[in-house]
Amino acid sequence: MKLIYTVIISLLVLFVVTFSLKNTVPVPLKYYGVIDAKVAAYLLIFMSFFAGIILAGLLDMVERIRLTKTVRRLNRKIGELERKLSDSKSLLVVEEAEPSDQPSETSI
C-alpha cells in the first residue's frame, strides 16, 4: 500500500512540475483597479484550484457541524424513547406479577 501511495504522489508531483514548465506565459490579472499584475498561468490556475479546495473544506466543516447537532438531538430523543419504553415494560412486568383473584388450575 505504501508503494502505491508513493507512486501516486510521484505522478502527481511530476504532473505539477511539467504543467508548471509548459504554462509559464504571463497572464494579466486585473480587478477593478485594486489588482493590476501579471502572473504566470500555472500560478493563476493553482491559486484558483487551492482557493476552491479551501472553500469546499469550509463548506464541508459547516455541514459537519450541522449534522453533528442533528445527530446529538436525535440521540437525545432515542434516549428519551428508550427510557419511556423501559418504564412501560417495567409497568407491564409489575402488572403481570400481581396475583390474580381467579383460582389457579393446579388446585384440582
SEPAMAR-598804 format. One record per residue (C-alpha): residue number from 1; x, y, z. Coordinates in Angstrom, 1 decimal, always signed. Example, Ala and Ser with C-alpha at 12.3 -4.5 7.8 and 13.67 -1.06 7.14 Angstrom:
REM SEPAMAR-598804
   nr      xx      yy      zz
    1   +12.3    -4.5    +7.8
    2   +13.7    -1.1    +7.1
REM end
This chain:
REM SEPAMAR-598804
   nr      xx      yy      zz
    1    +0.0    +0.0    +0.0
    2    +2.8    +2.3    +0.8
    3    +4.3    +1.7    -2.6
    4    +1.1    +2.6    -4.4
    5    +0.8    +5.8    -2.3
    6    +4.4    +6.7    -3.2
    7    +3.8    +6.1    -6.9
    8    +0.6    +8.2    -6.9
    9    +2.3   +11.1    -5.1
   10    +5.3   +10.9    -7.5
   11    +2.9   +11.0   -10.6
   12    +1.1   +14.0    -9.1
   13    +4.3   +15.8    -8.4
   14    +5.5   +15.0   -12.0
   15    +2.3   +16.4   -13.4
   16    +2.5   +19.6   -11.4
   17    +6.2   +20.2   -12.4
   18    +5.6   +19.5   -16.1
   19    +2.4   +21.6   -16.1
   20    +4.2   +24.5   -14.5
   21    +7.1   +24.3   -17.0
   22    +4.7   +24.3   -20.0
   23    +2.4   +27.2   -18.7
   24    +4.9   +30.0   -17.8
   25    +3.2   +32.6   -20.0
   26    +2.3   +35.7   -18.0
   27    -1.4   +36.4   -17.8
   28    -2.6   +39.9   -16.9
   29    -4.6   +39.9   -13.7
   30    -6.9   +42.9   -13.2
   31    -9.6   +43.5   -10.6
   32   -11.3   +47.0   -10.6
   33    -8.0   +48.8   -10.3
   34    -7.2   +47.2    -7.0
   35    -5.1   +44.4    -8.5
   36    -3.1   +45.0   -11.7
   37    -0.4   +42.4   -12.1
   38    +1.0   +39.8   -14.5
   39    +1.0   +36.3   -13.1
   40    +2.2   +33.1   -14.7
   41    -0.6   +31.0   -16.0
   42    +0.2   +28.0   -13.9
   43    +0.2   +30.1   -10.7
   44    -3.2   +31.5   -11.5
   45    -4.6   +28.0   -12.2
   46    -3.1   +26.6    -9.0
   47    -4.3   +29.5    -6.9
   48    -7.8   +29.0    -8.2
   49    -7.6   +25.3    -7.5
   50    -6.4   +25.8    -3.9
   51    -9.0   +28.5    -3.3
   52   -11.7   +26.0    -4.4
   53   -10.3   +23.4    -2.1
   54   -10.3   +25.8    +0.9
   55   -13.9   +27.0    +0.1
   56   -15.1   +23.4    -0.3
   57   -13.4   +22.5    +3.0
   58   -15.1   +25.4    +4.8
   59   -18.5   +24.4    +3.5
   60   -17.8   +20.8    +4.5
   61   -17.0   +21.9    +8.0
   62   -20.2   +23.9    +8.3
   63   -22.2   +20.8    +7.0
   64   -20.4   +18.5    +9.5
   65   -21.3   +20.9   +12.4
   66   -24.9   +20.9   +11.3
   67   -25.0   +17.1   +11.0
   68   -23.3   +16.7   +14.4
   69   -26.0   +18.9   +16.0
   70   -28.7   +16.8   +14.3
   71   -27.2   +13.5   +15.5
   72   -26.9   +14.8   +19.1
   73   -30.6   +15.9   +19.0
   74   -31.7   +12.5   +17.6
   75   -29.6   +10.6   +20.1
   76   -31.2   +12.5   +23.0
   77   -34.6   +11.7   +21.5
   78   -33.7    +8.0   +21.2
   79   -32.6    +8.0   +24.8
   80   -35.8    +9.5   +25.9
   81   -37.8    +7.0   +23.9
   82   -35.8    +4.1   +25.3
   83   -36.4    +5.3   +28.9
   84   -40.1    +5.5   +28.2
   85   -40.1    +2.0   +26.7
   86   -38.2    +0.5   +29.6
   87   -40.6    +2.3   +32.0
   88   -43.6    +0.9   +30.2
   89   -42.0    -2.6   +30.1
   90   -41.4    -2.5   +33.9
   91   -45.1    -1.5   +34.4
   92   -46.2    -4.5   +32.3
   93   -43.9    -6.8   +34.4
   94   -45.3    -5.4   +37.6
   95   -48.9    -5.9   +36.4
   96   -48.3    -9.5   +35.3
   97   -46.6   -10.3   +38.6
   98   -49.5    -9.2   +40.8
   99   -51.6   -12.2   +42.0
  100   -55.0   -12.5   +40.3
  101   -58.3   -13.1   +42.0
  102   -59.0   -16.2   +39.9
  103   -58.3   -19.6   +41.2
  104   -55.4   -21.4   +39.7
  105   -55.9   -24.6   +37.7
  106   -53.4   -26.6   +39.7
  107   -55.7   -26.9   +42.8
  108   -57.9   -29.6   +41.2
REM end
